[in-house]
Amino acid sequence: MTSDPLTLARARAKAPDFTQVFTGPVPGPSDGPLDGLTVAVKDLFDVQGYQTRAGSKARDTRPLAAKDALAVARMRAAGAGLVGHTNMTEFAYSGLGQNPHYGTPLTPLIAGAIAGGSTSGGASAVARGVADIALGTDTGGSLRIPAAFCGIIGFKPTADDVPRDGAVALSHTLDSVGVMARDALTLHAAMEVLRDAPYDEAELPQELILPRSFGRDALDPQVAEAFEDAREVLTEAGYRIIEMDLPFLDLYRQLEIWHFSAVESRLHHASEYAEHHDRIDSRVTKRMARADEVTAPDYARSLLLRETIARSAKRELLGRAIVLPTTPILPPQLSALEDEEAFNRLNQLALHNTSLANVIDGCAISLPLPHAGVGLMLVAARHEDAKLIHAAHKLAPLLAACAVPKEGTIDKSYQN
């Protein structure tokens, strides 16, 4: 009986976290930086010989992938074993991870609560110990929301730092490719493989910015308590948390962020929307249909404003990071998403804090807190990635010990 990590991981890979499990030979030992580690691949990355569904039944007639997506190829070449395609929000178009076609992954931390999206299956698989790394994308928080909800680390790099070749797009303006992992060392190694270059040594400035008027006005009580505990730990560790106004946030509030995904999804999923409209989740088609409300001048204006915001953020942050709760809310119960109004409200709340990093073309990391389903997020300007990656090594263990976890209900569904 074999006991290699990949074979064991594939045996444990189950729905609804996985939509298909890969077969084929187990890679032999290598001297690559990911040797012996297993990767759960979001089902919008091409894997040679498999269909890339992007969480949609409307893509069932697509041919099998002729070659790996570049991110997949780099991880494979670094010695990683690929477990399977993981479940996701259809077309990656929500922050909650709900999928009516393949089921909705749940967090292992709270019984009946969702894993978060859109990289939902990958987060659950890593949190349950089925895979070491989840390869995913982040358009408005799709790596960091599920990382927070599942108690792991999620990183969204500056968009141009990792190639997106062979990955199904939602919004080419906001998409980026990143990973989730249970520890900072594994996440660091995986990101260096994806970008095909090591990170320079870089220190996060000791001064962290807490915006006065953004990110904390609708916190669940448990999130607020966890964030205050984390603030104390950061202060004791020598960080100065400065509450201040950031002028670029005034511009940010004027931006119609939904323009990007609505308009650009209609480009990238044109045939599915036109020919298989009835096979797509109605909540997704409603958001895609909003592209018809956007005129060409409106879209051009949003593009220009977004670039202005990104330049302003780079200038105002001065190499420092913003610190916030990753999401204002705890992982919602799956049953709570049945109501349309509740779904829309919770989706907006889940994405509220995380979307900022995508708009400023920046980088962000979510680090887990002991309170189940809560994360602490650091957001930095574009190409400040190395500071966050190196900070994670120091901060993750400190934050893990910042408070005694409250007694919770562990979800054991599909756990093995």
Rosetta blueprint (number, residue, H / E / L):
1 M L
2 T L
3 S L
4 D L
5 P H
6 L H
7 T H
8 L H
9 A H
10 R H
11 A H
12 R H
13 A L
14 K L
15 A L
16 P L
17 D L
18 F E
19 T E
20 Q E
21 V E
22 F L
23 T L
24 G L
25 P L
26 V L
27 P L
28 G L
29 P L
30 S L
31 D L
32 G L
33 P L
34 L L
35 D L
36 G L
37 L L
38 T E
39 V E
40 A E
41 V E
42 K E
43 D L
44 L L
45 F E
46 D L
47 V L
48 Q L
49 G L
50 Y L
51 Q L
52 T L
53 R L
54 A L
55 G L
56 S L
57 K H
58 A H
59 R H
60 D L
61 T L
62 R L
63 P L
64 L L
65 A L
66 A L
67 K L
68 D L
69 A L
70 L H
71 A H
72 V H
73 A H
74 R H
75 M H
76 R H
77 A H
78 A L
79 G L
80 A L
81 G E
82 L E
83 V E
84 G E
85 H E
86 T E
87 N L
88 M L
89 T L
90 E H
91 F H
92 A H
93 Y L
94 S L
95 G L
96 L L
97 G L
98 Q L
99 N L
100 P L
101 H L
102 Y L
103 G L
104 T L
105 P L
106 L E
107 T L
108 P L
109 L L
110 I L
111 A L
112 G L
113 A E
114 I E
115 A L
116 G L
117 G L
118 S L
119 T L
120 S H
121 G H
122 G H
123 A H
124 S H
125 A H
126 V H
127 A H
128 R L
129 G L
130 V L
131 A L
132 D L
133 I E
134 A E
135 L E
136 G E
137 T E
138 D E
139 T L
140 G L
141 G L
142 S L
143 L L
144 R H
145 I H
146 P H
147 A H
148 A H
149 F H
150 C H
151 G L
152 I L
153 I E
154 G E
155 F E
156 K E
157 P L
158 T L
159 A H
160 D H
161 D H
162 V L
163 P L
164 R L
165 D L
166 G L
167 A E
168 V L
169 A L
170 L L
171 S L
172 H L
173 T L
174 L L
175 D L
176 S E
177 V E
178 G E
179 V E
180 M E
181 A E
182 R L
183 D L
184 A H
185 L H
186 T H
187 L H
188 H H
189 A H
190 A H
191 M H
192 E H
193 V H
194 L H
195 R H
196 D L
197 A L
198 P L
199 Y L
200 D L
201 E L
202 A L
203 E L
204 L L
205 P L
206 Q L
207 E E
208 L E
209 I E
210 L E
211 P E
212 R L
213 S L
214 F L
215 G L
216 R L
217 D L
218 A L
219 L L
220 D L
221 P H
222 Q H
223 V H
224 A H
225 E H
226 A H
227 F H
228 E H
229 D H
230 A H
231 R H
232 E H
233 V H
234 L H
235 T H
236 E H
237 A L
238 G L
239 Y L
240 R E
241 I E
242 I E
243 E E
244 M E
245 D L
246 L L
247 P L
248 F H
249 L H
250 D H
251 L H
252 Y H
253 R L
254 Q L
255 L L
256 E L
257 I L
258 W H
259 H H
260 F H
261 S H
262 A H
263 V H
264 E H
265 S H
266 R H
267 L H
268 H H
269 H L
270 A H
271 S H
272 E H
273 Y H
274 A H
275 E H
276 H L
277 H H
278 D H
279 R H
280 I L
281 D L
282 S H
283 R H
284 V H
285 T H
286 K H
287 R H
288 M H
289 A H
290 R H
291 A H
292 D H
293 E H
294 V L
295 T L
296 A H
297 P H
298 D H
299 Y H
300 A H
301 R H
302 S H
303 L H
304 L H
305 L H
306 R H
307 E H
308 T H
309 I H
310 A H
311 R H
312 S H
313 A H
314 K H
315 R H
316 E H
317 L H
318 L L
319 G L
320 R L
321 A E
322 I E
323 V E
324 L E
325 P E
326 T L
327 T L
328 P L
329 I L
330 L L
331 P L
332 P L
333 Q E
334 L H
335 S H
336 A H
337 L H
338 E H
339 D L
340 E H
341 E H
342 A H
343 F H
344 N H
345 R H
346 L H
347 N H
348 Q H
349 L H
350 A H
351 L H
352 H H
353 N L
354 T L
355 S H
356 L H
357 A H
358 N H
359 V H
360 I L
361 D L
362 G L
363 C E
364 A E
365 I E
366 S E
367 L E
368 P E
369 L L
370 P L
371 H L
372 A L
373 G L
374 V L
375 G E
376 L E
377 M E
378 L E
379 V E
380 A E
381 A L
382 R L
383 H L
384 E L
385 D H
386 A H
387 K H
388 L H
389 I H
390 H H
391 A H
392 A H
393 H H
394 K H
395 L H
396 A H
397 P H
398 L H
399 L H
400 A H
401 A L
402 C L
403 A L
404 V L
405 P L
406 K L
407 E L
408 G L
409 T L
410 I L
411 D L
412 K L
413 S L
414 Y L
415 Q L
416 N L
